[in-house]
Amino acid sequence: MNITDIGTEFSEEVRESYKQDKNFHILTSLLDKSCKDTSLVNALDEVWKNSYSEGILHLFDPIIYHRTKHSCVITLCSRFLINTILHECHDSIYSALLSEDRTLEKVENCAWFPCWRTETNEYCHTCDRCQKANRGTGKRFGLMIHIQEPKSPWEVFHMDWVTALPPSGDKVDYASLVIVESYSRTPIFLPCHKDETAMDTALPLWIRLISHTGLFKNIISDRDPKFTSALWTNLHRMFGTKLSFSTAYHPQTDGLAERMIQNLEDMIRRFCAYGLEFKDSEGFTHDWCILIPAL
């Protein structure tokens, strides 16, 4: 079927789909009547209620059309028919896997359905043939770098932040710096405030960790502004510590810290929310800073 010439068979499928959809059954009744039934209008879902109130839906033969200043196209509700239109506008031999903008233009000229732009964009982005066949115009990807396993403890550390924790401690700590020693998988938690600067991060690290373990050889972290700041990078350059940053959308690079964050959140949820001690009047505690050394 070519969408530029919607035939009788497709129109009949549209009519049948209206009978199976609650909103279109109501819309057909409203548009077929000259009077406005408030109870029926209120029974519509929000998107259809707004479209009906704006007066852009019209009934003809008996198919509902979406009419704007420059176009009048058929309105769809069936997922099967929507997928058929998307296929014809993008995958068919008549469309030849056109670009996203061209596909949007073709869909706009033949049909309307809620969130049609979002669905069309997603359909184009997830098209397997387009991803395989389109010419790459960006810079070539860099080679993956293998993370070397440390040969002794206290050499390589993974660091990340966990925020949105409940208030705790005298200083009202809302976050924690999660540090995992790569060789022994030993976790270290440093409670802090979510708005602390790079200097505020470096001081407790120096006082509570480096004084016991010595200087690090490598720190693996994400690209948090604190970790990429001039103070942090210059400080560790002076110490001779290598800073390894993960690539965007590749959390597995800092996987040890990411996994430890999940464990920390689970422990705080179990022991602080449902523990037998440190409960307030509602049966909960926010003093997770007190329990962290034991956890």
Long-range contacts (C-beta under 8 A, 24 or more apart in sequence): 1-84, 1-88, 2-88, 2-92, 2-94, 3-85, 3-88, 3-89, 3-94, 3-106, 3-110, 3-111, 4-94, 4-110, 6-74, 6-110, 10-81, 10-84, 11-61, 11-63, 11-74, 13-78, 13-81, 14-63, 14-74, 14-76, 14-78, 14-81, 15-62, 15-63, 17-76, 17-77, 17-78, 17-80, 17-81, 18-62, 18-63, 18-64, 18-77, 20-78, 21-77, 21-78, 23-48, 23-77, 24-64, 24-77, 27-52, 27-57, 27-59, 27-64, 28-59, 28-62, 28-64, 31-57, 31-58, 31-59, 31-64, 32-59, 32-62, 47-114, 48-114, 66-112, 71-108, 71-109, 73-108, 73-109, 73-110, 73-111, 73-112, 74-110, 74-111, 74-112, 75-111, 75-112, 75-113, 76-111, 76-112, 76-113, 77-113, 82-111, 82-113, 82-119, 85-110, 85-111, 86-119, 86-120, 86-123, 89-120, 90-123, 90-124, 90-127, 91-127, 91-129, 97-127, 97-129, 97-130, 97-133, 99-124, 100-124, 100-125, 147-220, 147-244, 147-253, 149-182, 149-183, 150-182, 150-183, 150-217, 150-218, 151-183, 152-183, 153-181, 153-183, 153-184, 153-186, 154-181, 154-183, 154-213, 154-214, 154-216, 155-182, 155-183, 155-216, 155-217, 155-218, 156-181, 156-182, 156-183, 156-216, 156-217, 156-218, 156-219, 156-220, 157-181, 157-182, 157-216, 157-218, 157-219, 157-220, 158-182, 158-219, 158-220, 158-221, 158-254, 158-255, 158-256, 158-257, 158-260, 159-219, 159-220, 159-221, 159-227, 159-254, 159-257, 160-221, 160-222, 160-224, 160-254, 160-257, 160-258, 160-261, 161-194, 161-224, 161-226, 162-261, 162-264, 162-265, 163-194, 164-194, 165-268, 165-288, 166-268, 166-272, 166-286, 166-288, 167-286, 168-286, 168-287, 168-288, 168-289, 168-290, 169-287, 169-289, 169-290, 173-289, 176-264, 176-292, 177-201, 177-204, 177-205, 178-257, 178-260, 178-261, 178-264, 179-209, 179-257, 180-256, 180-257, 180-260, 181-213, 182-220, 182-256, 185-256, 187-260, 187-263, 187-264, 189-264, 189-292, 189-295, 191-288, 191-289, 191-292, 196-226, 197-226, 197-229, 198-225, 198-226, 198-227, 198-229, 198-231, 198-232, 199-231, 201-226, 201-232, 202-231, 202-232, 202-235, 215-239, 215-240, 215-241, 216-241, 217-241, 217-242, 218-242, 218-243, 218-244, 219-243, 219-244, 220-244, 220-246, 220-253, 220-254, 220-256, 220-257, 221-245, 221-246, 221-254, 221-257, 222-246, 222-251, 222-253, 222-254, 223-248, 264-295, 267-295, 268-295, 271-295
